[in-house]
Amino acid sequence: MFQLPIYTAPPLRSKYVEEQPGNLQTDFASIRTTTGRYIGWCKGVYVFVKNGIMDIVQFGKDTYVYLKNPPQDFLPKIGVITVSGLAGLVSARKGSRFKKIVYPLGLATLGETVCYPVQSVIIAKLGSSAEIEVPAKTTQGLKYPGALSTELSSATKTKSESTSGATQFMPDPKLTGHG
């Protein structure tokens, strides 16, 4: 009965040997690592393009809603900006490439500055790295770009009324709406 192999201890010569991957397995592993980088890059590009398209669609929807019900002085202001840009195109038609770019952009910017003076001052101050204090009331619920001037003028009125004894510049409301 003691001669049966199930009752004896196994021989102590056995060792654990790690399995060596074969050619097929190593080829698949190298393909997986190589394509993994490109697939990750493609996923990143896909997400970037998808977000860009969604932003463009949202911008189009917002523009449609704005143009469907524009403020009453919107069309004259757009006319002034367009005519000034076209005047820049006409004046630079026989000039260099630099003039053909700078004149229309410069004159259109000048027209925009005339039509939207408050926003132009804000952008100029932001461009010059100066701190600008815009009340939270101004940025909340702002739907139309034209509403910025009325919001800012009302915010500056309330701010000037809250400070007592300090003299601040108050623009004349008759002079702020130029067209």
BAROMI-422214 format. One line per 8 residues: number of its first residue (from 1); their letters; for each residue x, y, z of N, C-alpha, C, O. Coordinates in nm, 4 decimals. Layout:
<recs>
NUM = A = X Y Z X Y Z X Y Z X Y Z; ...
</recs>
This chain:
<recs>
1 = MFQLPIYT = 0.0802 -0.1184 0.0000 0.0000 0.0000 0.0000 0.0849 0.1254 0.0000 0.0427 0.2270 -0.0553; 0.2004 0.1225 0.0585 0.2895 0.2371 0.0581 0.3582 0.2559 -0.0746 0.4324 0.3528 -0.0908; 0.3378 0.1714 -0.1666 0.4026 0.1827 -0.2953 0.3192 0.2628 -0.3965 0.3668 0.2936 -0.5058; 0.2015 0.2944 -0.3616 0.1201 0.3740 -0.4522 0.1747 0.5176 -0.4584 0.2137 0.5713 -0.3547; 0.1789 0.5814 -0.5760 0.2397 0.7140 -0.5870 0.1593 0.8249 -0.5188 0.2133 0.9321 -0.4916; 0.0334 0.8010 -0.4914 -0.0438 0.9085 -0.4289 -0.0107 0.9257 -0.2829 -0.0426 1.0291 -0.2241; 0.0518 0.8277 -0.2235 0.0850 0.8392 -0.0809 0.2279 0.8842 -0.0578 0.2677 0.9030 0.0572; 0.3040 0.9015 -0.1598 0.4423 0.9441 -0.1417 0.4541 1.0936 -0.1717 0.3728 1.1483 -0.2462
9 = APPLRSKY = 0.5515 1.1576 -0.1160 0.5740 1.3010 -0.1385 0.6274 1.3217 -0.2797 0.7030 1.2395 -0.3314; 0.5872 1.4326 -0.3411 0.6381 1.4575 -0.4768 0.7883 1.4861 -0.4740 0.8419 1.5293 -0.3720; 0.8533 1.4627 -0.5823 0.9978 1.4883 -0.5843 1.0253 1.6393 -0.5727 0.9460 1.7202 -0.6209; 1.1348 1.6767 -0.5102 1.1669 1.8165 -0.4835 1.2443 1.8809 -0.5993 1.3006 1.9889 -0.5816; 1.2484 1.8204 -0.7116 1.3235 1.8723 -0.8244 1.2435 1.9726 -0.9083 1.3003 2.0330 -0.9993; 1.1166 1.9923 -0.8820 1.0357 2.0803 -0.9668 1.0681 2.2278 -0.9398 1.0936 2.2662 -0.8256; 1.0670 2.3090 -1.0441 1.0956 2.4518 -1.0364 0.9871 2.5265 -1.1120 0.9230 2.4733 -1.2026; 0.9689 2.6513 -1.0718 0.8753 2.7364 -1.1453 0.9519 2.8004 -1.2597 1.0541 2.8656 -1.2383
17 = VEEQPGNL = 0.9032 2.7820 -1.3789 0.9657 2.8376 -1.4980 0.8637 2.9284 -1.5642 0.7523 2.8871 -1.5962; 0.9048 3.0549 -1.5842 0.8134 3.1489 -1.6490 0.8019 3.1141 -1.7955 0.8985 3.0764 -1.8619; 0.6802 3.1282 -1.8428 0.6556 3.0969 -1.9834 0.7099 3.2092 -2.0694 0.6826 3.3265 -2.0439; 0.7851 3.1744 -2.1689 0.8391 3.2723 -2.2622 0.7362 3.2964 -2.3719 0.6837 3.2015 -2.4301; 0.7067 3.4259 -2.4006 0.6071 3.4522 -2.5048 0.6603 3.4091 -2.6419 0.7797 3.4164 -2.6708; 0.5683 3.3650 -2.7222 0.6053 3.3212 -2.8564 0.6104 3.4386 -2.9522 0.5852 3.5531 -2.9149; 0.6434 3.4078 -3.0758 0.6540 3.5132 -3.1779 0.5210 3.5832 -3.2009 0.5163 3.7057 -3.2120; 0.4144 3.5073 -3.2079 0.2829 3.5651 -3.2325 0.2430 3.6600 -3.1196 0.1906 3.7688 -3.1438
25 = QTDFASIR = 0.2685 3.6172 -2.9964 0.2323 3.6995 -2.8807 0.3157 3.8281 -2.8763 0.2613 3.9342 -2.8455; 0.4435 3.8219 -2.9056 0.5264 3.9431 -2.9055 0.4881 4.0365 -3.0196 0.4910 4.1584 -3.0032; 0.4524 3.9810 -3.1346 0.4081 4.0652 -3.2457 0.2798 4.1398 -3.2117 0.2675 4.2588 -3.2404; 0.1845 4.0705 -3.1507 0.0601 4.1364 -3.1107 0.0859 4.2439 -3.0050 0.0237 4.3501 -3.0087; 0.1751 4.2182 -2.9127 0.2055 4.3169 -2.8090 0.2685 4.4420 -2.8699 0.2346 4.5534 -2.8298; 0.3585 4.4257 -2.9650 0.4206 4.5433 -3.0267 0.3195 4.6205 -3.1114 0.3220 4.7436 -3.1134; 0.2311 4.5500 -3.1809 0.1273 4.6173 -3.2586 0.0339 4.6947 -3.1659 -0.0052 4.8075 -3.1958; -0.0012 4.6334 -3.0538 -0.0920 4.6979 -2.9581 -0.0297 4.8258 -2.9015 -0.0981 4.9276 -2.8913
33 = TTTGRYIG = 0.0975 4.8226 -2.8650 0.1597 4.9423 -2.8087 0.1773 5.0508 -2.9139 0.1606 5.1691 -2.8839; 0.2111 5.0123 -3.0372 0.2288 5.1112 -3.1439 0.0968 5.1770 -3.1809 0.0897 5.2994 -3.1921; -0.0064 5.0982 -3.1996 -0.1353 5.1555 -3.2387 -0.2030 5.2264 -3.1227 -0.2860 5.3145 -3.1450; -0.1698 5.1906 -3.0000 -0.2304 5.2568 -2.8836 -0.2000 5.4046 -2.8806 -0.2861 5.4852 -2.8454; -0.0765 5.4419 -2.9177 -0.0403 5.5839 -2.9210 -0.1235 5.6580 -3.0248 -0.1760 5.7661 -2.9978; -0.1354 5.5996 -3.1436 -0.2092 5.6670 -3.2509 -0.3583 5.6720 -3.2219 -0.4250 5.7699 -3.2554; -0.4099 5.5689 -3.1607 -0.5520 5.5693 -3.1249 -0.5793 5.6753 -3.0191 -0.6811 5.7442 -3.0253; -0.4894 5.6890 -2.9223 -0.5042 5.7947 -2.8217 -0.4990 5.9323 -2.8851 -0.5761 6.0208 -2.8481
41 = WCKGVYVF = -0.4083 5.9514 -2.9809 -0.3991 6.0793 -3.0513 -0.5265 6.1056 -3.1308 -0.5776 6.2176 -3.1311; -0.5779 6.0024 -3.1984 -0.7014 6.0184 -3.2767 -0.8192 6.0523 -3.1867 -0.9045 6.1329 -3.2237; -0.8246 5.9910 -3.0681 -0.9321 6.0235 -2.9741 -0.9225 6.1688 -2.9310 -1.0244 6.2372 -2.9221; -0.8015 6.2174 -2.9038 -0.7839 6.3573 -2.8661 -0.8262 6.4524 -2.9763 -0.8906 6.5540 -2.9499; -0.7902 6.4200 -3.1001 -0.8299 6.5035 -3.2139 -0.9810 6.5012 -3.2301 -1.0426 6.6042 -3.2575; -1.0404 6.3838 -3.2132 -1.1864 6.3714 -3.2254 -1.2574 6.4578 -3.1215 -1.3532 6.5280 -3.1542; -1.2116 6.4531 -2.9980 -1.2743 6.5329 -2.8919 -1.2562 6.6820 -2.9206 -1.3491 6.7603 -2.9009; -1.1368 6.7221 -2.9674 -1.1111 6.8617 -2.9991 -1.2024 6.9103 -3.1109 -1.2616 7.0178 -3.1006
49 = VKNGIMDI = -1.2142 6.8315 -3.2177 -1.2987 6.8700 -3.3307 -1.4455 6.8711 -3.2898 -1.5206 6.9605 -3.3286; -1.4861 6.7720 -3.2117 -1.6252 6.7649 -3.1666 -1.6609 6.8871 -3.0825 -1.7667 6.9469 -3.1022; -1.5735 6.9247 -2.9887 -1.5999 7.0424 -2.9059 -1.6014 7.1693 -2.9900 -1.6822 7.2588 -2.9654; -1.5131 7.1781 -3.0889 -1.5124 7.2945 -3.1773 -1.6410 7.3053 -3.2567 -1.6966 7.4142 -3.2710; -1.6886 7.1933 -3.3085 -1.8130 7.1943 -3.3852 -1.9307 7.2305 -3.2958 -2.0188 7.3060 -3.3370; -1.9332 7.1781 -3.1746 -2.0420 7.2117 -3.0817 -2.0397 7.3611 -3.0475 -2.1450 7.4240 -3.0369; -1.9194 7.4177 -3.0302 -1.9092 7.5609 -3.0031 -1.9582 7.6434 -3.1212 -2.0264 7.7443 -3.1028; -1.9235 7.6008 -3.2429 -1.9677 7.6729 -3.3624 -2.1189 7.6664 -3.3765 -2.1829 7.7656 -3.4112
57 = VQFGKDTY = -2.1762 7.5493 -3.3495 -2.3220 7.5345 -3.3587 -2.3902 7.6239 -3.2551 -2.4890 7.6906 -3.2858; -2.3373 7.6253 -3.1318 -2.3959 7.7096 -3.0272 -2.3825 7.8575 -3.0629 -2.4747 7.9356 -3.0397; -2.2673 7.8963 -3.1196 -2.2488 8.0348 -3.1620 -2.3491 8.0710 -3.2711 -2.4047 8.1808 -3.2709; -2.3720 7.9781 -3.3644 -2.4703 8.0027 -3.4707 -2.6104 8.0198 -3.4147 -2.6851 8.1072 -3.4586; -2.6462 7.9359 -3.3175 -2.7791 7.9475 -3.2561 -2.7929 8.0803 -3.1826 -2.8954 8.1476 -3.1935; -2.6887 8.1179 -3.1072 -2.6931 8.2448 -3.0347 -2.7016 8.3640 -3.1303 -2.7745 8.4600 -3.1053; -2.6259 8.3560 -3.2403 -2.6296 8.4632 -3.3396 -2.7666 8.4730 -3.4034 -2.8170 8.5831 -3.4258; -2.8274 8.3590 -3.4330 -2.9605 8.3589 -3.4930 -3.0626 8.4238 -3.3994 -3.1448 8.5047 -3.4425
65 = VYLKNPPQ = -3.0566 8.3877 -3.2715 -3.1503 8.4453 -3.1743 -3.1268 8.5957 -3.1631 -3.2225 8.6727 -3.1546; -3.0006 8.6380 -3.1631 -2.9695 8.7807 -3.1512 -3.0172 8.8579 -3.2739 -3.0759 8.9654 -3.2614; -2.9914 8.8022 -3.3935 -3.0292 8.8729 -3.5153 -3.1790 8.8678 -3.5420 -3.2317 8.9500 -3.6170; -3.2475 8.7721 -3.4813 -3.3919 8.7647 -3.4984 -3.4604 8.8814 -3.4271 -3.5624 8.9322 -3.4737; -3.4041 8.9228 -3.3151 -3.4613 9.0331 -3.2382 -3.3479 9.1283 -3.1972 -3.3117 9.1335 -3.0797; -3.2905 9.2047 -3.2943 -3.1773 9.2909 -3.2593 -3.2231 9.4175 -3.1890 -3.3398 9.4554 -3.1990; -3.1315 9.4838 -3.1176 -3.1650 9.6135 -3.0602 -3.1911 9.7141 -3.1722 -3.1491 9.6923 -3.2859; -3.2588 9.8220 -3.1417 -3.3026 9.9124 -3.2470 -3.1872 9.9865 -3.3137 -3.2017 10.0271 -3.4290
73 = DFLPKIGV = -3.0744 10.0061 -3.2478 -2.9628 10.0778 -3.3096 -2.8560 9.9836 -3.3654 -2.7457 10.0281 -3.3969; -2.8862 9.8571 -3.3778 -2.7880 9.7587 -3.4230 -2.7532 9.7756 -3.5708 -2.6354 9.7782 -3.6065; -2.8531 9.7871 -3.6560 -2.8279 9.7955 -3.8003 -2.7502 9.9213 -3.8403 -2.6598 9.9108 -3.9232; -2.7805 10.0394 -3.7859 -2.6967 10.1559 -3.8209 -2.5509 10.1390 -3.7773 -2.4595 10.1798 -3.8490; -2.5295 10.0794 -3.6613 -2.3921 10.0589 -3.6149 -2.3183 9.9608 -3.7048 -2.2019 9.9829 -3.7382; -2.3845 9.8533 -3.7438 -2.3219 9.7572 -3.8345 -2.2936 9.8231 -3.9690 -2.1918 9.7944 -4.0321; -2.3825 9.9108 -4.0129 -2.3599 9.9840 -4.1378 -2.2359 10.0710 -4.1305 -2.1574 10.0748 -4.2253; -2.2170 10.1414 -4.0190 -2.0995 10.2276 -4.0031 -1.9719 10.1440 -4.0043 -1.8743 10.1804 -4.0699
81 = ITVSGLAG = -1.9725 10.0327 -3.9325 -1.8538 9.9470 -3.9270 -1.8242 9.8879 -4.0650 -1.7083 9.8811 -4.1058; -1.9281 9.8453 -4.1370 -1.9089 9.7869 -4.2700 -1.8564 9.8893 -4.3694 -1.7639 9.8605 -4.4454; -1.9141 10.0073 -4.3692 -1.8705 10.1113 -4.4624 -1.7260 10.1516 -4.4331 -1.6478 10.1742 -4.5255; -1.6907 10.1606 -4.3061 -1.5522 10.1971 -4.2753 -1.4553 10.0871 -4.3179 -1.3456 10.1174 -4.3647; -1.4928 9.9612 -4.3029 -1.4089 9.8522 -4.3512 -1.3956 9.8521 -4.5024 -1.2873 9.8278 -4.5558; -1.5067 9.8794 -4.5721 -1.5017 9.8877 -4.7185 -1.4197 10.0077 -4.7652 -1.3528 10.0005 -4.8682; -1.4242 10.1170 -4.6910 -1.3403 10.2325 -4.7243 -1.1926 10.1956 -4.7107 -1.1093 10.2416 -4.7888; -1.1612 10.1141 -4.6133 -1.0233 10.0659 -4.6000 -0.9831 9.9775 -4.7161 -0.8694 9.9844 -4.7629
89 = LVSARKGS = -1.0752 9.8939 -4.7634 -1.0462 9.8096 -4.8804 -1.0206 9.8950 -5.0041 -0.9277 9.8679 -5.0802; -1.1021 9.9977 -5.0244 -1.0875 10.0837 -5.1419 -0.9574 10.1627 -5.1342 -0.8875 10.1770 -5.2346; -0.9247 10.2138 -5.0168 -0.8042 10.2955 -5.0043 -0.6764 10.2132 -5.0158 -0.5714 10.2690 -5.0478; -0.6815 10.0848 -4.9914 -0.5613 10.0007 -4.9966 -0.5573 9.9130 -5.1210 -0.4767 9.8201 -5.1265; -0.6395 9.9383 -5.2187 -0.6476 9.8464 -5.3326 -0.5208 9.8427 -5.4165 -0.4929 9.7404 -5.4790; -0.4434 9.9499 -5.4202 -0.3202 9.9508 -5.4998 -0.1964 9.9507 -5.4115 -0.0873 9.9827 -5.4586; -0.2108 9.9161 -5.2876 -0.0973 9.9156 -5.1960 -0.0364 9.7773 -5.1811 -0.0681 9.6847 -5.2557; 0.0505 9.7660 -5.0841 0.1160 9.6386 -5.0566 0.0202 9.5449 -4.9822 -0.0912 9.5830 -4.9462
97 = RFKKIVYP = 0.0655 9.4246 -4.9608 -0.0178 9.3283 -4.8864 -0.0430 9.3768 -4.7448 -0.1513 9.3582 -4.6893; 0.0583 9.4390 -4.6876 0.0442 9.4920 -4.5525 -0.0675 9.5959 -4.5465 -0.1504 9.5927 -4.4556; -0.0699 9.6878 -4.6428 -0.1750 9.7898 -4.6464 -0.3119 9.7267 -4.6698 -0.4121 9.7710 -4.6136; -0.3153 9.6230 -4.7531 -0.4430 9.5579 -4.7827 -0.5003 9.4868 -4.6614 -0.6202 9.4596 -4.6564; -0.4170 9.4567 -4.5650 -0.4654 9.3941 -4.4410 -0.4922 9.4993 -4.3342 -0.5957 9.4961 -4.2676; -0.3990 9.5923 -4.3183 -0.4066 9.6880 -4.2073 -0.5150 9.7931 -4.2282 -0.5876 9.8245 -4.1339; -0.5284 9.8487 -4.3487 -0.6263 9.9555 -4.3705 -0.7702 9.9108 -4.3427 -0.8405 9.9781 -4.2673; -0.8165 9.7994 -4.4010 -0.9549 9.7599 -4.3703 -0.9760 9.7266 -4.2229 -1.0762 9.7665 -4.1636
105 = LGLATLGE = -0.8809 9.6531 -4.1637 -0.8961 9.6200 -4.0213 -0.8898 9.7444 -3.9337 -0.9654 9.7571 -3.8373; -0.7997 9.8360 -3.9673 -0.7874 9.9588 -3.8880 -0.9106 10.0468 -3.8971 -0.9587 10.0973 -3.7957; -0.9621 10.0656 -4.0182 -1.0808 10.1504 -4.0321 -1.2055 10.0829 -3.9751 -1.2916 10.1504 -3.9188; -1.2162 9.9509 -3.9888 -1.3299 9.8819 -3.9270 -1.3218 9.8917 -3.7749 -1.4239 9.9074 -3.7080; -1.1999 9.8823 -3.7202 -1.1822 9.8986 -3.5756 -1.2177 10.0401 -3.5330 -1.2780 10.0602 -3.4276; -1.1805 10.1379 -3.6141 -1.2160 10.2763 -3.5840 -1.3680 10.2949 -3.5848 -1.4228 10.3623 -3.4976; -1.4359 10.2350 -3.6835 -1.5821 10.2414 -3.6870 -1.6449 10.1738 -3.5674 -1.7447 10.2215 -3.5135; -1.5865 10.0624 -3.5255 -1.6382 9.9927 -3.4077 -1.6163 10.0759 -3.2822 -1.7010 10.0775 -3.1928
113 = TVCYPVQS = -1.5036 10.1445 -3.2754 -1.4751 10.2306 -3.1601 -1.5746 10.3453 -3.1520 -1.6150 10.3850 -3.0428; -1.6144 10.3988 -3.2673 -1.7126 10.5072 -3.2684 -1.8496 10.4555 -3.2251 -1.9218 10.5231 -3.1517; -1.8847 10.3361 -3.2705 -2.0189 10.2823 -3.2401 -2.0303 10.2255 -3.0992 -2.1362 10.2347 -3.0373; -1.9232 10.1674 -3.0485 -1.9251 10.1049 -2.9159 -1.8110 10.1614 -2.8311 -1.7121 10.0918 -2.8080; -1.8224 10.2864 -2.7841 -1.7100 10.3475 -2.7122 -1.6824 10.2828 -2.5762 -1.5663 10.2703 -2.5373; -1.7846 10.2423 -2.5045 -1.7637 10.1855 -2.3708 -1.6893 10.0533 -2.3814 -1.5945 10.0291 -2.3067; -1.7320 9.9673 -2.4744 -1.6658 9.8394 -2.4916 -1.5222 9.8588 -2.5409 -1.4335 9.7820 -2.5035; -1.4987 9.9592 -2.6234 -1.3640 9.9858 -2.6742 -1.2712 10.0272 -2.5612 -1.1549 9.9870 -2.5578
121 = VIIAKLGS = -1.3221 10.1072 -2.4694 -1.2403 10.1479 -2.3546 -1.2069 10.0261 -2.2691 -1.0939 10.0121 -2.2224; -1.3031 9.9395 -2.2488 -1.2786 9.8188 -2.1686 -1.1734 9.7323 -2.2359 -1.0819 9.6839 -2.1692; -1.1844 9.7119 -2.3661 -1.0880 9.6287 -2.4379 -0.9507 9.6944 -2.4375 -0.8497 9.6252 -2.4243; -0.9447 9.8264 -2.4516 -0.8158 9.8961 -2.4494 -0.7508 9.8837 -2.3126 -0.6295 9.8649 -2.3033; -0.8297 9.8941 -2.2065 -0.7731 9.8800 -2.0727 -0.7284 9.7377 -2.0463 -0.6270 9.7163 -1.9799; -0.8021 9.6399 -2.0968 -0.7596 9.5005 -2.0799 -0.6324 9.4736 -2.1585 -0.5471 9.3970 -2.1138; -0.6187 9.5358 -2.2754 -0.4998 9.5165 -2.3572 -0.3770 9.5804 -2.2971 -0.2654 9.5348 -2.3222; -0.3948 9.6854 -2.2179 -0.2800 9.7536 -2.1591 -0.2458 9.6979 -2.0216 -0.1682 9.7590 -1.9480
129 = SAEIEVPA = -0.3017 9.5845 -1.9861 -0.2754 9.5153 -1.8596 -0.3184 9.5939 -1.7376 -0.2727 9.5646 -1.6271; -0.4036 9.6917 -1.7537 -0.4551 9.7657 -1.6392 -0.5729 9.6885 -1.5816 -0.6514 9.6274 -1.6541; -0.5830 9.6930 -1.4491 -0.6961 9.6246 -1.3874 -0.8219 9.7053 -1.4110 -0.8215 9.8280 -1.4015; -0.9293 9.6350 -1.4419 -1.0563 9.7013 -1.4662 -1.1569 9.6393 -1.3716 -1.1613 9.5174 -1.3549; -1.2359 9.7223 -1.3109 -1.3336 9.6737 -1.2141 -1.4703 9.6722 -1.2801 -1.5313 9.7768 -1.3020; -1.5176 9.5516 -1.3116 -1.6497 9.5353 -1.3711 -1.7368 9.4687 -1.2664 -1.7054 9.3586 -1.2214; -1.8449 9.5330 -1.2270 -1.9297 9.4741 -1.1243 -1.9899 9.3421 -1.1710 -2.0086 9.3207 -1.2908; -2.0202 9.2535 -1.0760 -2.0780 9.1232 -1.1086 -2.2144 9.1393 -1.1730 -2.2568 9.0547 -1.2516
137 = KTTQGLKY = -2.2835 9.2484 -1.1397 -2.4153 9.2734 -1.1986 -2.4056 9.2872 -1.3501 -2.4986 9.2513 -1.4223; -2.2923 9.3395 -1.3983 -2.2741 9.3634 -1.5406 -2.2629 9.2321 -1.6175 -2.3163 9.2204 -1.7278; -2.1948 9.1345 -1.5611 -2.1702 9.0111 -1.6351 -2.2835 8.9112 -1.6231 -2.2903 8.8180 -1.7032; -2.3715 8.9266 -1.5277 -2.4809 8.8316 -1.5116 -2.5986 8.8724 -1.5976 -2.6427 8.9873 -1.5947; -2.6488 8.7773 -1.6738 -2.7689 8.8002 -1.7525 -2.7465 8.8892 -1.8729 -2.8428 8.9448 -1.9258; -2.6240 8.9049 -1.9178 -2.5936 8.9885 -2.0322 -2.6195 8.9096 -2.1595 -2.5505 8.8114 -2.1869; -2.7184 8.9516 -2.2372 -2.7566 8.8756 -2.3554 -2.7069 8.9388 -2.4832 -2.6658 8.8669 -2.5743; -2.7090 9.0706 -2.4937 -2.6735 9.1385 -2.6169 -2.5536 9.2277 -2.5932 -2.5400 9.2855 -2.4854
145 = PGALSTEL = -2.4641 9.2402 -2.6944 -2.3487 9.3281 -2.6769 -2.3892 9.4731 -2.6554 -2.3190 9.5457 -2.5850; -2.4985 9.5171 -2.7128 -2.5437 9.6543 -2.6945 -2.5897 9.6808 -2.5525 -2.5925 9.7953 -2.5074; -2.6256 9.5748 -2.4824 -2.6734 9.5915 -2.3452 -2.5592 9.6214 -2.2507 -2.5821 9.6644 -2.1377; -2.4338 9.5987 -2.2959 -2.3207 9.6217 -2.2091 -2.3086 9.7685 -2.1722 -2.2777 9.8009 -2.0575; -2.3325 9.8583 -2.2681 -2.3173 10.0003 -2.2381 -2.4216 10.0463 -2.1368 -2.3898 10.1243 -2.0470; -2.5455 9.9994 -2.1498 -2.6475 10.0411 -2.0534 -2.6210 9.9809 -1.9171 -2.6428 10.0456 -1.8147; -2.5732 9.8549 -1.9153 -2.5420 9.7924 -1.7872 -2.4256 9.8626 -1.7197 -2.4287 9.8867 -1.5990; -2.3216 9.8960 -1.7979 -2.2066 9.9623 -1.7391 -2.2411 10.1027 -1.6913 -2.1941 10.1456 -1.5859
153 = SSATKTKS = -2.3232 10.1752 -1.7683 -2.3574 10.3097 -1.7244 -2.4415 10.3060 -1.5975 -2.4247 10.3903 -1.5094; -2.5332 10.2073 -1.5874 -2.6110 10.1975 -1.4639 -2.5234 10.1518 -1.3491 -2.5436 10.1946 -1.2354; -2.4261 10.0654 -1.3765 -2.3367 10.0200 -1.2699 -2.2476 10.1333 -1.2223 -2.2215 10.1445 -1.1025; -2.1997 10.2184 -1.3141 -2.1168 10.3300 -1.2715 -2.1982 10.4335 -1.1963 -2.1462 10.4993 -1.1062; -2.3256 10.4491 -1.2319 -2.4107 10.5420 -1.1572 -2.4288 10.4939 -1.0140 -2.4167 10.5721 -0.9197; -2.4582 10.3629 -0.9975 -2.4781 10.3125 -0.8621 -2.3485 10.3155 -0.7835 -2.3505 10.3386 -0.6626; -2.2347 10.2926 -0.8504 -2.1078 10.2970 -0.7807 -2.0751 10.4396 -0.7381 -2.0251 10.4613 -0.6277; -2.1030 10.5381 -0.8254 -2.0723 10.6764 -0.7904 -2.1678 10.7266 -0.6830 -2.1301 10.8110 -0.6017
161 = ESTSGATQ = -2.2901 10.6764 -0.6814 -2.3832 10.7179 -0.5773 -2.3457 10.6566 -0.4423 -2.3734 10.7142 -0.3371; -2.2813 10.5368 -0.4467 -2.2473 10.4720 -0.3207 -2.1276 10.5385 -0.2535 -2.1161 10.5358 -0.1310; -2.0381 10.5983 -0.3328 -1.9237 10.6663 -0.2722 -1.9659 10.8079 -0.2371 -2.0176 10.8812 -0.3214; -1.9437 10.8449 -0.1140 -1.9867 10.9779 -0.0696 -1.8667 11.0697 -0.0607 -1.7627 11.0324 -0.0066; -1.8816 11.1902 -0.1142 -1.7764 11.2902 -0.1044 -1.6703 11.2782 -0.2131 -1.5955 11.3736 -0.2340; -1.6603 11.1661 -0.2828 -1.5587 11.1504 -0.3863 -1.6142 11.1994 -0.5193 -1.7280 11.1684 -0.5546; -1.5353 11.2745 -0.5919 -1.5773 11.3251 -0.7216 -1.5323 11.2271 -0.8280 -1.4141 11.1942 -0.8380; -1.6283 11.1805 -0.9080 -1.5965 11.0865 -1.0148 -1.6518 11.1403 -1.1453 -1.7471 11.2181 -1.1474
169 = FMPDPKLT = -1.5903 11.0972 -1.2532 -1.6352 11.1383 -1.3850 -1.7626 11.0645 -1.4193 -1.7671 10.9417 -1.4129; -1.8665 11.1383 -1.4558 -1.9932 11.0791 -1.4984 -2.0201 11.1235 -1.6416 -2.0427 11.2423 -1.6646; -2.0185 11.0323 -1.7387 -2.0459 11.0736 -1.8766 -2.1917 11.1147 -1.8918 -2.2816 11.0590 -1.8287; -2.2118 11.2134 -1.9769 -2.3466 11.2608 -2.0049 -2.4189 11.1550 -2.0874 -2.3679 11.1162 -2.1925; -2.5371 11.1059 -2.0440 -2.6066 11.0015 -2.1179 -2.6444 11.0438 -2.2587 -2.6586 10.9580 -2.3458; -2.6615 11.1741 -2.2842 -2.6970 11.2229 -2.4172 -2.5809 11.2053 -2.5155 -2.6018 11.1920 -2.6361; -2.4577 11.2055 -2.4618 -2.3408 11.1994 -2.5474 -2.2889 11.0569 -2.5690 -2.2026 11.0358 -2.6543; -2.3388 10.9603 -2.4948 -2.2827 10.8250 -2.5057 -2.3392 10.7444 -2.6217 -2.2693 10.6557 -2.6708
177 = GHG = -2.4591 10.7686 -2.6682 -2.5174 10.6919 -2.7780 -2.4919 10.7594 -2.9104 -2.5699 10.8458 -2.9503; -2.3857 10.7235 -2.9802 -2.3429 10.7903 -3.1035 -2.4009 10.7282 -3.2280 -2.3383 10.7435 -3.3329; -2.5060 10.6643 -3.2283 -2.5531 10.6181 -3.3564 -2.5963 10.4809 -3.3548 -2.6389 10.4284 -3.4577
</recs>
